[in-house]
């Protein structure tokens, strides 16, 4: 090959690389550690990165009613964590719409000024947990990895990275990272009646089968379990009033409003904090339209 031919080959290779680079996705932006408090783990062409959430949902602990015990448990654990004291990963489980996710978001409102950061990770991205942890390890902030509405099917292997991150890896978990998960399932995995058929009695003791042990072993890795229960009628109406006050709505006819709130809940088939919030927004909007 002559020198001219070699130079021409280099030019063609350079042109080819330029065209390939134009097709590649841009480099993901670096996290805004200075101004960002809430982040979301995103994927772009199989590359993960932290996306800053410009306007995180600001919820105050005082806005959450009828879950005082749950608030006290999660708040105390989070205060320990923010102050650099030993704290536990948390599993918030129970009835839908009772404030599980809102309570986690409220922790950011309460402790964001003290260095707490919240990172939301979808279930299908849990395989990236080692990458996320490596990115956060050694930083001065305190990070809660938030997995909302978490549950797995029986044949779903994606829970294994979570299991290892909680407690099951040779590496010591970083002391500036905790995992808070919410779920309608106490053990995160479906539980079948057939699982109990594997249970054995040995010398008067109950020994669960492998299927049950596997389900329990995942949820057991969370050091703090916090359970949530359905609201009764009085609790539901109290939450409705709280949200109406938050929306600066003056209720002229309390009985009419409560009757409408109960009808709204009946139509949704649930008396929960979420339904109370939805009704409050509906009532506030209707009231504003009715005003001259």
C-alpha positions as CSV (number, residue, x, y, z in Angstrom):
1,X,0.0,0.0,0.0
2,X,1.4,3.4,-1.0
3,X,1.5,6.4,1.3
4,X,-1.2,8.1,-0.7
5,X,-3.5,5.0,-0.5
6,X,-2.9,4.8,3.3
7,X,-3.7,8.5,3.7
8,X,-6.9,8.0,1.7
9,X,-7.9,5.0,3.9
10,X,-7.5,7.1,7.0
11,X,-9.7,9.8,5.6
12,X,-12.4,7.3,4.7
13,X,-12.2,5.8,8.2
14,X,-12.4,9.3,9.8
15,X,-15.5,10.0,7.7
16,X,-17.1,6.7,8.7
17,X,-16.4,7.4,12.4
18,X,-17.9,10.9,12.1
19,X,-21.1,9.4,10.6
20,X,-21.3,6.7,13.3
21,X,-20.9,9.3,16.1
22,X,-23.7,11.4,14.6
23,X,-26.0,8.3,15.0
24,X,-25.1,7.7,18.6
25,X,-27.2,9.2,21.4
26,X,-25.8,12.2,23.2
27,X,-23.9,11.8,26.4
28,X,-26.4,11.8,29.3
29,X,-26.3,15.0,31.4
30,X,-24.5,14.9,34.7
31,X,-26.8,15.0,37.8
32,X,-27.4,18.5,39.2
33,X,-26.1,17.8,42.7
34,X,-26.1,21.5,43.6
35,X,-29.7,22.3,43.0
36,X,-31.4,18.9,42.5
37,X,-33.0,17.1,45.4
38,X,-35.1,14.5,43.6
39,X,-33.9,12.4,40.7
40,X,-35.2,9.6,38.5
41,X,-33.1,6.8,37.0
42,X,-33.5,6.8,33.2
43,X,-32.2,4.7,30.3
44,X,-31.1,6.1,27.0
45,X,-29.9,3.5,24.5
46,X,-29.1,1.1,27.3
47,X,-27.1,3.7,29.2
48,X,-28.4,4.7,32.6
49,X,-28.3,8.2,34.1
50,X,-29.9,10.3,36.8
51,X,-32.4,12.8,35.6
52,X,-33.1,15.7,37.9
53,X,-36.7,16.3,38.7
54,X,-37.2,20.0,38.5
55,X,-40.5,20.2,40.5
56,X,-40.7,17.3,42.9
57,X,-44.1,16.7,44.7
58,X,-43.9,18.6,47.9
59,X,-45.9,16.9,50.6
60,X,-45.7,17.9,54.3
61,X,-46.0,15.4,57.1
62,X,-48.8,17.5,58.6
63,X,-50.9,16.9,55.5
64,X,-51.0,13.2,56.1
65,X,-53.7,12.2,58.5
66,X,-54.8,9.0,60.3
67,X,-51.4,7.3,59.8
68,X,-49.7,8.8,62.9
69,X,-48.0,5.6,63.9
70,X,-46.6,5.0,60.4
71,X,-45.4,8.6,60.2
72,X,-43.6,8.3,63.5
73,X,-41.8,5.1,62.5
74,X,-40.7,6.3,59.0
75,X,-39.8,9.8,60.3
76,X,-37.6,8.4,63.1
77,X,-35.8,6.0,60.8
78,X,-35.2,8.8,58.3
79,X,-33.9,11.2,61.0
80,X,-31.4,8.5,62.1
81,X,-30.3,8.1,58.5
82,X,-29.9,11.9,57.9
83,X,-27.9,12.3,61.1
84,X,-25.5,9.5,60.1
85,X,-26.8,7.1,62.6
86,X,-27.7,3.4,61.9
87,X,-31.0,3.1,60.1
88,X,-32.9,0.5,58.2
89,X,-34.3,-0.1,54.7
90,X,-38.1,0.3,54.8
91,X,-40.9,-1.6,53.3
92,X,-44.3,0.2,53.4
93,X,-47.1,-2.2,52.6
94,X,-50.8,-2.4,52.8
95,X,-54.0,-1.0,51.4
96,X,-53.8,1.1,48.2
97,X,-54.2,4.9,48.5
98,X,-53.5,5.1,52.2
99,X,-50.4,7.3,52.0
100,X,-47.4,5.0,51.5
101,X,-45.9,6.9,48.6
102,X,-46.9,10.3,50.0
103,X,-45.1,9.5,53.3
104,X,-41.8,8.7,51.4
105,X,-42.2,12.0,49.4
106,X,-42.8,13.9,52.7
107,X,-39.4,12.8,53.9
108,X,-37.7,14.8,51.1
109,X,-39.8,17.9,52.1
110,X,-38.8,17.5,55.7
111,X,-35.1,16.6,55.4
112,X,-34.1,18.0,52.0
113,X,-32.4,20.9,53.6
114,X,-30.3,18.5,55.7
115,X,-28.9,16.7,52.7
116,X,-31.5,14.1,52.0
117,X,-32.0,13.2,48.3
118,X,-34.7,11.0,46.8
119,X,-34.0,8.8,43.7
120,X,-36.9,7.0,42.0
121,X,-36.2,3.7,40.4
122,X,-38.7,1.7,38.4
123,X,-39.0,-2.0,38.9
124,X,-37.7,-2.9,35.5
125,X,-34.6,-0.9,36.2
126,X,-33.6,-2.7,39.4
127,X,-31.0,-4.6,37.4
128,X,-29.1,-1.3,37.4
129,X,-29.0,-1.1,41.2
130,X,-25.2,-1.9,41.3
131,X,-24.6,0.9,38.8
132,X,-26.7,3.4,40.8
133,X,-25.1,2.5,44.1
134,X,-21.6,2.9,42.6
135,X,-22.6,6.4,41.3
136,X,-23.8,7.5,44.7
137,X,-21.2,5.8,46.9
138,X,-18.9,8.3,48.7
139,X,-21.0,11.4,48.1
140,X,-21.8,13.6,51.1
141,X,-25.5,13.5,50.5
142,X,-27.8,10.9,52.0
143,X,-29.8,9.0,49.4
144,X,-33.1,7.1,49.6
145,X,-33.7,4.8,46.6
146,X,-37.4,4.9,46.2
147,X,-39.2,1.9,44.5
148,X,-42.9,2.7,44.3
149,X,-45.7,0.1,43.9
150,X,-43.2,-2.7,43.9
151,X,-44.3,-6.3,43.3
152,X,-43.0,-9.3,41.4
153,X,-44.5,-12.3,39.7
154,X,-43.5,-15.7,40.8
155,X,-41.2,-16.3,37.8
156,X,-39.8,-12.8,37.7
157,X,-36.0,-12.8,38.4
158,X,-35.7,-9.0,38.5
159,X,-36.1,-9.0,42.3
160,X,-32.7,-10.7,42.7
161,X,-30.6,-7.5,42.3
162,X,-32.8,-5.9,44.9
163,X,-32.3,-8.8,47.2
164,X,-28.5,-8.5,46.8
165,X,-28.6,-4.7,47.3
166,X,-30.6,-5.0,50.5
167,X,-28.5,-7.7,52.2
168,X,-26.9,-10.5,50.2
169,X,-23.8,-9.2,48.6
170,X,-20.1,-9.6,49.6
171,X,-19.8,-5.8,49.4
172,X,-20.8,-3.8,52.5
173,X,-23.8,-1.5,51.6
174,X,-22.8,2.2,51.5
175,X,-23.9,4.0,54.7
176,X,-25.3,7.0,52.6
177,X,-27.9,4.9,50.8
178,X,-31.2,3.3,52.0
179,X,-34.0,1.7,50.0
180,X,-37.6,2.6,50.7
181,X,-40.2,0.5,48.8
182,X,-44.0,0.6,48.7
183,X,-46.2,-2.4,47.8
184,X,-49.7,-3.7,48.2
185,X,-48.1,-7.1,48.9
186,X,-46.5,-7.7,52.3
187,X,-43.9,-10.1,50.9
188,X,-43.7,-8.4,47.4
189,X,-44.3,-11.8,45.7
190,X,-47.6,-13.5,45.0
191,X,-48.7,-16.0,47.6
192,X,-50.6,-19.1,46.6
193,X,-52.6,-21.6,48.6
194,X,-50.5,-24.3,47.1
195,X,-47.4,-22.9,48.7
196,X,-48.7,-24.1,52.1
197,X,-48.8,-27.7,50.9
198,X,-45.0,-27.8,51.1
199,X,-45.2,-27.0,54.9
200,X,-43.9,-29.8,57.1
201,X,-44.2,-30.5,60.8
202,X,-41.0,-31.7,62.4
203,X,-41.0,-32.5,66.1
204,X,-44.0,-30.1,66.6
205,X,-42.3,-27.3,64.7
206,X,-43.6,-25.7,61.5
207,X,-41.1,-25.7,58.6
208,X,-42.2,-23.7,55.6
209,X,-41.5,-25.0,52.1
210,X,-38.9,-23.5,49.7
211,X,-41.5,-21.3,47.9
212,X,-42.7,-19.6,51.1
213,X,-39.1,-19.2,52.4
214,X,-38.1,-17.5,49.2
215,X,-40.9,-15.0,49.4
216,X,-40.3,-14.3,53.1
217,X,-36.5,-13.9,52.5
218,X,-37.0,-11.0,50.2
219,X,-39.2,-8.9,52.4
220,X,-37.3,-9.9,55.5
221,X,-34.2,-8.0,54.2
222,X,-36.1,-4.8,54.9
223,X,-35.2,-3.9,58.5
224,X,-38.4,-1.9,59.0
225,X,-41.9,-3.0,58.0
226,X,-44.6,-0.4,58.1
227,X,-48.2,-1.6,57.5
228,X,-51.1,0.6,56.2
229,X,-54.8,-0.2,56.7
230,X,-58.1,0.9,55.0
231,X,-59.7,4.1,56.3
232,X,-63.1,4.1,58.0
233,X,-65.7,6.6,57.1
234,X,-64.7,9.2,59.8
235,X,-61.1,9.0,58.9
236,X,-61.9,9.4,55.2
237,X,-64.0,12.5,55.8
238,X,-61.2,14.0,58.0
239,X,-58.7,13.6,55.2
240,X,-61.2,15.2,52.8
241,X,-61.4,18.2,55.1
242,X,-57.6,18.4,55.4
243,X,-57.2,18.5,51.6
244,X,-60.0,21.1,51.1
245,X,-58.2,23.3,53.7
246,X,-55.0,22.8,51.9
247,X,-56.7,23.9,48.6
248,X,-58.1,27.0,50.4
249,X,-61.7,25.9,49.9
250,X,-64.3,27.4,52.2
251,X,-67.1,24.8,52.7
252,X,-70.5,26.5,53.2
253,X,-72.6,23.4,53.7
254,X,-70.5,20.8,55.6
255,X,-73.2,18.1,55.5
256,X,-73.7,18.5,51.7
257,X,-70.0,18.3,51.1
258,X,-69.6,15.1,53.3
259,X,-72.6,13.4,51.6
260,X,-71.0,14.2,48.2
261,X,-67.6,12.9,49.4
262,X,-69.2,9.6,50.5
263,X,-71.0,9.2,47.2
264,X,-67.7,9.9,45.4
265,X,-66.0,7.2,47.5
266,X,-68.8,4.8,46.8
267,X,-68.4,5.3,43.1
268,X,-64.7,4.5,43.4
269,X,-65.2,1.5,45.6
270,X,-62.7,2.8,48.1
271,X,-62.3,5.2,51.1
272,X,-58.7,6.1,51.0
273,X,-56.4,9.1,51.2
274,X,-56.0,9.1,47.4
275,X,-59.7,9.1,46.8
276,X,-60.1,11.9,49.4
277,X,-57.5,14.0,47.5
278,X,-59.2,13.3,44.2
279,X,-62.6,14.4,45.6
280,X,-61.1,17.5,47.2
281,X,-59.7,18.5,43.8
282,X,-63.0,17.8,42.1
283,X,-65.0,19.8,44.8
284,X,-62.5,22.7,44.7
285,X,-62.8,22.9,40.9
286,X,-66.6,22.8,41.0
287,X,-66.8,25.3,43.7
288,X,-64.6,27.7,41.8
289,X,-66.7,27.3,38.6
290,X,-69.9,28.0,40.6
291,X,-68.6,31.3,42.0
292,X,-69.7,34.3,40.0
